[in-house]
Amino acid sequence: MNAVWVAAIVGLGTLAQIYMSGRVRRADKREDWAREDAVAARVEEARTQAATAARLLLERQDAIAAQAREAAALLLANNEAVAATAAETQGQLQVIHTLVNSTLTGAKQAQLEATLGQLVLLNQFTPGDTGAIAAAQTAVEELRVELADRIEQTRVADTITAQAPGQLSAPDTHPQEDP
């Protein structure tokens, strides 16, 4: 009978050992599951943070792109305004140049006419003074060459002005008198 009791005690000891092992394994599994759940929660939190960061980055990129588009549009508008102002200024400068040239051409024409008159008087009253007559003839020839050059420059400037649309025209320097 002792053997039966020994066998029963050994069997109960083995059962107790199996029971305790099972209990420890279940506790270990619960701890593993809890750790896995904690890791999964941290991974989910990291994924959520990464998604939020990506969304914020895209929003920031969109905002920067919108600012860049706005800056480009403002720059384009500014460039167009500068170009228009430059064209207007160029037109005004052309008008001023034409007015100055026409005034100077008129003065040179008057000088030529006066020199021609002087030459006629020299020929009538001092026909023997060849030095003065030659100087007057040289002055007449120089003025004619200069006037021909000015007239050609004015013709070229008028052609350029006619080809450039939107240029300003010279203001009327001889206002009409009221009758």
MIMAR-502168 format. One line per 5 residues: number of its first residue (from 1); for each residue x, y, z negated of N, C-alpha, C. Coordinates in steps of 0.1 Angstrom, whole numbers, plus 2048, in hexadecimal, padded with zeros to 3 digits. Each point is the difference from the previous one (the first is absolute). Example, Ala and Ser with C-alpha at 12.3 -4.5 7.8 and 13.67 -1.06 7.14 Angstrom:
residues 2
1 = 884 7C7 7B2 7F7 80C 800 809 80C 800; 7FC 80B 807 809 80B 800 7F8 80B 7F8
end
This chain:
residues 179
1 = 808 7F4 800 7F8 80C 800 809 80C 800; 80A 7FF 7FA 809 80B 801 803 803 80E; 802 7F7 808 803 802 80E 7F5 808 806; 7F4 7FD 7FD 7F4 807 805 801 80F 7FC; 803 801 7F3 800 80E 7FB 80C 808 807
6 = 80A 7F9 801 80C 807 806 7FC 803 80F; 7FA 7F6 807 7FC 803 80D 7F6 80B 801; 7F6 800 7F7 7F6 80B 800 807 80D 7FD; 809 801 7F6 807 80C 7FD 808 805 80C; 807 7F7 806 808 803 80C 7F7 805 80B
11 = 7F5 7F9 802 7F6 804 80A 7FA 80E 7FD; 7FD 802 7F3 7FA 80D 7FC 80B 80B 802; 80C 7FC 7FD 80B 80A 801 802 804 80F; 7FF 7F5 808 802 803 80F 7F4 808 804; 7F4 7FD 7FC 7F4 808 804 802 80E 7FB
16 = 804 802 7F4 802 80D 7FA 80B 808 808; 80A 7F9 804 80B 806 808 7FA 804 80E; 7F8 7F7 806 7FB 803 80D 7F6 80C 7FF; 7F8 800 7F5 7F7 80B 7FE 807 80D 7FE; 80B 800 7F8 808 80C 7FE 807 805 80D
21 = 805 7F6 807 807 804 80D 7F6 806 809; 7F4 7FA 801 7F6 806 809 7FC 80E 7FB; 7FF 802 7F3 7FC 80D 7FB 80B 80A 803; 80D 7FC 7FF 80B 809 803 800 804 80F; 7FE 7F5 808 800 802 80E 7F4 80A 804
26 = 7F5 7FE 7FA 7F5 809 803 803 80E 7FC; 806 802 7F4 804 80D 7FB 80B 806 80A; 809 7F8 805 80A 805 809 7FA 804 80D; 7F6 7F8 805 7F9 804 80C 7F9 80D 7FE; 7F9 801 7F5 7F9 80D 7FD 809 80C 800
31 = 80C 7FE 7FA 80A 80B 800 805 802 80F; 802 7F6 808 804 801 80E 7F6 808 807; 7F3 7FC 7FE 7F5 807 808 800 80E 7FB; 801 803 7F4 800 80E 7FB 80B 808 806; 80C 7FA 801 80C 806 806 7FD 803 80F
36 = 7FB 7F6 807 7FD 801 80E 7F5 80B 802; 7F6 800 7F7 7F6 80B 801 806 80E 7FE; 809 801 7F7 807 80C 7FD 808 805 80C; 808 7F6 806 808 803 80C 7F7 804 80B; 7F5 7F9 802 7F6 803 80B 7FA 80E 7FE
41 = 7FE 803 7F3 7FA 80E 7FE 80B 80A 803; 80D 7FE 7FC 80A 809 804 802 801 80F; 7FF 7F5 807 801 800 80E 7F5 808 806; 7F4 7FE 7FB 7F4 807 805 801 80F 7FE; 805 804 7F4 802 80E 7FC 80B 806 80A
46 = 80B 7F9 802 80A 805 809 7FB 801 80E; 7F7 7F6 805 7FA 801 80D 7F7 80C 801; 7F8 803 7F6 7F7 80B 7FF 808 80D 801; 80B 801 7F8 809 80C 800 806 802 80D; 805 7F5 807 806 801 80D 7F6 805 80A
51 = 7F3 7FB 7FF 7F6 804 80A 7FD 80F 7FE; 7FF 804 7F3 7FD 80E 7FD 80B 809 805; 80D 7FC 7FE 80B 807 804 800 801 810; 7FD 7F5 806 7FF 800 80F 7F5 80A 805; 7F5 800 7F9 7F5 809 804 804 80E 7FE
56 = 806 803 7F4 805 80E 7FD 80A 804 80B; 809 7F7 803 80A 803 80A 7FA 804 80E; 7F6 7F8 804 7F9 802 80C 7F9 80E 800; 7FA 802 7F5 7F9 80D 7FE 80A 80C 801; 80B 7FE 7FA 80A 80B 800 806 801 80E
61 = 802 7F5 807 805 801 80E 7F5 807 809; 7F4 7FD 7FE 7F5 806 807 800 80F 7FE; 802 804 7F3 800 80E 7FC 80C 807 807; 80B 7FA 7FF 80C 806 806 7FE 801 810; 7FB 7F6 806 7FD 800 80E 7F6 80B 804
66 = 7F6 802 7F7 7F7 80B 802 807 80E 7FF; 808 801 7F6 808 80D 7FF 809 802 80C; 806 7F5 804 809 801 80C 7F8 805 80C; 7F4 7FA 802 7F8 804 80B 7FC 80E 7FF; 7FC 805 7F4 7FC 80E 7FE 80C 809 803
71 = 80C 7FC 7FB 80C 808 802 803 801 80F; 7FF 7F5 807 803 800 80E 7F6 809 808; 7F3 7FF 7FC 7F6 808 806 803 80F 7FD; 803 803 7F4 804 80E 7FD 80C 805 807; 80A 7F7 802 80C 804 807 7FD 802 80F
76 = 7F7 7F7 805 7FC 802 80E 7F9 80D 802; 7F7 803 7F7 7F8 80C 801 80A 80C 7FF; 809 7FF 7F7 80A 80B 7FE 809 802 80D; 804 7F5 805 808 800 80C 7F8 806 80C; 7F4 7FD 801 7F7 806 80B 7FF 80F 7FD
81 = 7FE 804 7F4 7FF 80E 7FD 80D 807 803; 80B 7FA 7FD 80D 806 802 802 801 80F; 7FC 7F6 808 802 800 80E 7F7 80B 807; 7F4 801 7FA 7F7 80B 806 805 80E 7FD; 805 801 7F4 806 80D 7FC 80D 803 809
86 = 808 7F6 802 80C 802 808 7FC 803 80E; 7F5 7FA 806 7FC 803 80D 7FB 80E 801; 7F8 804 7F6 7FB 80E 800 80C 80A 7FF; 809 7FD 7F7 80C 809 7FE 808 800 80D; 801 7F5 807 808 800 80D 7F8 808 80A
91 = 7F3 7FF 800 7F8 809 809 802 80E 7FD; 800 804 7F3 802 80E 7FC 80E 805 804; 80A 7F7 7FE 80D 804 804 801 802 80F; 7F9 7F8 807 800 801 80F 7FA 80D 804; 7F5 804 7F9 7F9 80D 803 80A 80B 7FD
96 = 806 7FF 7F4 80A 80B 7FD 80B 801 80A; 805 7F5 804 80B 7FF 80A 7FB 807 80D; 7F4 7FC 804 7FB 806 80C 7FE 80F 7FF; 7FB 804 7F5 7FE 80F 7FE 80E 807 800; 809 7FB 7F9 80D 806 7FF 807 800 80E
101 = 7FF 7F5 807 805 7FF 80E 7F9 80A 809; 7F3 801 7FF 7F9 809 809 804 80E 7FD; 801 804 7F3 804 80D 7FD 80E 803 804; 809 7F7 7FE 80E 802 805 801 801 80F; 7F8 7F7 806 800 800 80F 7FB 80E 805
106 = 7F5 805 7FA 7FB 80D 803 80B 80B 7FE; 807 7FF 7F5 80A 80A 7FE 80C 7FF 80A; 803 7F4 804 80B 7FE 80A 7FB 805 80E; 7F3 7FE 803 7FA 805 80C 801 80F 800; 7FC 807 7F5 801 80E 7FF 80E 805 802
111 = 80A 7F9 7FA 80E 803 801 804 7FF 80F; 7FC 7F6 806 803 7FE 80F 7FB 80C 808; 7F4 803 7FD 7F9 80B 808 808 80D 7FD; 804 803 7F4 807 80C 7FC 80E 800 807; 806 7F4 800 80E 7FF 807 7FE 802 80F
116 = 7F6 7FB 806 7FD 802 80E 7FE 80F 803; 7F9 806 7F7 7FE 80F 802 80D 807 7FE; 808 7FC 7F7 80D 806 7FE 809 7FE 80C; 7FF 7F4 806 808 7FD 80C 7FC 809 80C; 7F3 802 801 7FA 809 80B 806 80E 7FE
121 = 7FF 805 7F3 805 80D 7FD 80F 802 803; 807 7F5 7FC 80F 801 802 803 800 80F; 7F8 7F8 808 802 800 80F 7FD 80E 806; 7F6 807 7FB 7FB 80D 805 80A 80B 7FC; 803 800 7F3 807 80C 7FB 80F 7FF 7FF
126 = 805 7F3 7FF 80F 7FE 7FF 803 7F5 809; 7FF 801 80D 803 7F5 809 80F 7FC 800; 809 809 7FC 80E 7FD 800 804 7F9 7F4; 7F8 7FF 7F5 804 7FA 7F3 7FE 7F1 801; 809 7F9 807 7FE 7F1 803 801 7F8 7F3
131 = 807 804 7F6 802 7F9 7F4 7F2 7FF 7F8; 7FA 80C 7FF 7F3 800 7F9 7F5 7F9 808; 801 801 80D 7F6 7F9 809 802 7F1 7FF; 80C 7FB 800 804 7F2 7FF 7FB 7FA 7F2; 803 808 7F6 7FC 7FC 7F2 7F0 7FF 800
136 = 7F9 809 806 7F2 800 7FF 7FB 7F4 809; 806 7FD 80B 7FC 7F4 808 803 7F3 7F9; 80B 800 7F9 803 7F4 7F8 7F6 7FE 7F5; 7FC 80B 7F9 7F6 7FF 7F6 7F3 7FB 805; 7FC 805 80C 7F4 7FC 807 800 7F1 803
141 = 80B 7FB 805 801 7F2 804 7FF 7F7 7F3; 807 805 7F6 800 7F8 7F3 7F1 800 7FA; 7FA 80B 801 7F2 801 7FA 7F7 7F7 809; 802 800 80D 7F7 7F7 809 802 7F2 7FD; 80D 7FC 7FE 803 7F2 7FC 7FA 7FC 7F3
146 = 801 809 7F6 7FB 7FD 7F3 7F1 800 800; 7F9 809 808 7F2 7FF 801 7FB 7F4 807; 807 7FB 80A 7FC 7F4 807 801 7F4 7F7; 80B 800 7F7 801 7F5 7F6 7F5 801 7F6; 7FD 80C 7FB 7F5 801 7F6 7F3 7FC 806
151 = 7FD 803 80C 7F3 7FD 807 800 7F0 801; 80B 7FA 804 800 7F2 801 7FE 7F9 7F2; 806 805 7F6 7FE 7FB 7F2 7F2 801 7FC; 7FA 80C 803 7F2 802 7FC 7F7 7F6 808; 803 7FE 80D 7F8 7F6 808 801 7F2 7FA
156 = 80C 7FC 7FC 802 7F3 7F9 7F9 7FF 7F3; 800 80B 7F8 7F9 800 7F3 7F1 7FF 802; 7FB 807 80B 7F2 800 802 7FC 7F2 805; 808 7F9 807 7FD 7F2 805 800 7F7 7F4; 809 801 7F7 800 7F8 7F4 7F4 803 7F7
161 = 7FD 80C 7FE 7F4 804 7F8 7F3 7FB 807; 7FF 800 80D 7F5 7FB 807 7FE 7F1 7FE; 80C 7F9 7FF 800 7F1 7FF 7FD 7FC 7F2; 802 808 7F6 7FE 7FD 7F1 7F2 804 7FC; 7F7 7F6 7FE 7F3 803 7FC 7FF 805 7F2
166 = 7F7 809 7FD 7FE 805 7F2 809 80B 7FC; 809 805 809 809 80A 7FD 7F8 80E 7FF; 804 809 7F8 7FA 80D 7FF 804 808 80C; 7F7 809 805 803 809 80A 805 80D 7FB; 807 808 808 804 80D 7FB 7F4 809 7FE
171 = 801 808 7F5 7F5 809 7FE 800 80B 80A; 7F5 806 802 7FF 80B 809 807 80C 7FA; 80B 805 806 808 80B 7FB 7FB 80D 805; 7F7 800 80A 7FA 80C 806 7F1 7FF 7FE; 7FB 805 7F4 7F1 7FF 7FE 7F9 809 809
176 = 7F4 7FC 804 7F7 807 809 7FB 80C 7F8; 800 80B 807 7FA 80D 7FB 7F1 7FF 802; 7F9 806 7F6 7F1 801 802 7FD 80B 80A; 7F7 7FE 809 7FD 80B 80A 7F8 80B 7FA
end
